[in-house]
Amino acid sequence: MDITRALESLRPGSRWALNGDDYEGLQWMEPPLWEGGQKKPTKAEVEAEVTRLQKEWEDTEYQRLRALEYPDFKEYLDGIVKGDTEQIQAYIDACLAVKAKYPKPESVE
């Protein structure tokens, strides 16, 4: 994760520029708070958000991997329309195999 994603997450819609890839290059271009601007996040806030976003990305990797391998849901619907219980079960079995291949980490709620 990078500072750009952290800033977008912390202060959506805010105006800023980044020279380089660290907090020291952050130029805050928001109007003052009394004019409706947003407060510049502190370096600690940005670093904490980068860490949180990185953990969120890592914790959801299994979802991205599963999505690439799940069978097309049209096969399931086709089985329902035709009343083909074998086709329905084959779809369910394929989904369960993908889930077993990429289990949800225990650290994820």
Protein Blocks (a to p, Z undefined) as FASTA:
>chain_A
ZZklmmmmmmghiacddehjbfklpccfbdcfknopacdddfklmmmmmmmmmmmmmmmm
mmmmmmmmoccfklmmmmmmnopaklmmmmmmmmmmmmmmmccdfklZZ
